[in-house]
């Protein structure tokens, strides 16, 4: 009988549960682990979001600058445009370029880049068949028949400079017009009369400032090359 009572007491002692202090300590440890895990997971998610946004911005910038590069490379001559083929005015960049249509002779097209409601918009005229249509496209706004495509949002500013041989980079169209006038005068010289009229500007630098960037992004393009 005594042996049975002792065994019962031993079983009760062995089956004793956790105390309140032990439970509180365990809960505190689990809480610390949970907080540390949440912080680590939050940093991973934020880092992934940052990388994703950066990659998206890079893709959008690449598309925008690639289109500008194509337009600048296909720019018409100043003689064909009747003025500077590439011109800048405030936040607007204008390019008179060739447009090649299947089975047809190359035509001219006027392209404008500008900021509209925080977005860079590329407006392109329809193919221009004669000088009159070109003059109206250059002197008028984006009238009927023009195609406007938004290329990038969150843009605060867009600026450009032109590279004029013998002068360097300039933002003044007067410098470009002076180069055109000098080239036209040189063509009147008998020794140069048969030479093609050189371009007034051979390089284009574009700088775009976006709200998602700490500093503007700059790209340089060759004109007509």
ZIVENQUI-V496898 format. One record per backbone hydrogen bond with DSSP energy under -0.5 kcal/mol. NH is the residue of the N-H (numbers start at 1). CO is the residue of the C=O. If there is no record, write none. Layout:
nh=NH co=CO
nh=NH co=CO
//
This chain:
nh=5 co=1
nh=6 co=2
nh=7 co=3
nh=8 co=4
nh=9 co=5
nh=10 co=6
nh=11 co=7
nh=12 co=8
nh=13 co=9
nh=14 co=10
nh=15 co=11
nh=16 co=13
nh=23 co=19
nh=24 co=20
nh=25 co=21
nh=26 co=22
nh=27 co=23
nh=28 co=24
nh=29 co=25
nh=30 co=26
nh=31 co=27
nh=32 co=28
nh=33 co=29
nh=34 co=30
nh=35 co=31
nh=36 co=32
nh=37 co=33
nh=38 co=34
nh=39 co=35
nh=40 co=36
nh=41 co=37
nh=42 co=38
nh=43 co=39
nh=44 co=40
nh=45 co=41
nh=46 co=42
nh=47 co=43
nh=48 co=44
nh=49 co=45
nh=50 co=46
nh=51 co=47
nh=52 co=48
nh=53 co=49
nh=54 co=50
nh=55 co=51
nh=56 co=52
nh=57 co=53
nh=58 co=54
nh=59 co=55
nh=60 co=56
nh=61 co=57
nh=62 co=58
nh=63 co=59
nh=64 co=60
nh=65 co=61
nh=66 co=62
nh=67 co=63
nh=68 co=64
nh=69 co=65
nh=70 co=66
nh=71 co=67
nh=72 co=68
nh=73 co=69
nh=74 co=70
nh=75 co=72
nh=76 co=96
nh=81 co=77
nh=82 co=78
nh=83 co=78
nh=87 co=94
nh=89 co=92
nh=92 co=89
nh=93 co=113
nh=94 co=87
nh=95 co=111
nh=96 co=85
nh=97 co=95
nh=97 co=109
nh=98 co=74
nh=99 co=107
nh=101 co=99
nh=104 co=101
nh=107 co=99
nh=108 co=128
nh=109 co=97
nh=111 co=95
nh=111 co=109
nh=112 co=123
nh=113 co=93
nh=114 co=121
nh=116 co=114
nh=116 co=119
nh=119 co=116
nh=120 co=152
nh=121 co=114
nh=121 co=119
nh=122 co=149
nh=123 co=112
nh=123 co=121
nh=124 co=147
nh=125 co=110
nh=128 co=108
nh=129 co=127
nh=134 co=130
nh=135 co=131
nh=136 co=132
nh=137 co=133
nh=138 co=134
nh=139 co=135
nh=140 co=136
nh=143 co=141
nh=146 co=143
nh=147 co=124
nh=148 co=146
nh=149 co=122
nh=149 co=147
nh=151 co=120
nh=152 co=120
nh=155 co=118
nh=156 co=209
nh=157 co=209
nh=159 co=207
nh=161 co=205
nh=162 co=170
nh=163 co=203
nh=164 co=162
nh=164 co=168
nh=165 co=163
nh=167 co=164
nh=168 co=164
nh=170 co=162
nh=173 co=171
nh=175 co=172
nh=176 co=172
nh=177 co=173
nh=178 co=174
nh=179 co=175
nh=180 co=176
nh=181 co=177
nh=182 co=178
nh=183 co=179
nh=184 co=180
nh=185 co=181
nh=186 co=182
nh=187 co=183
nh=188 co=185
nh=189 co=186
nh=192 co=189
nh=193 co=189
nh=193 co=190
nh=195 co=192
nh=202 co=163
nh=203 co=163
nh=204 co=221
nh=205 co=161
nh=206 co=219
nh=207 co=159
nh=208 co=217
nh=209 co=157
nh=210 co=208
nh=211 co=154
nh=213 co=210
nh=217 co=208
nh=219 co=206
nh=221 co=204
nh=223 co=202
nh=224 co=72
nh=224 co=222
//
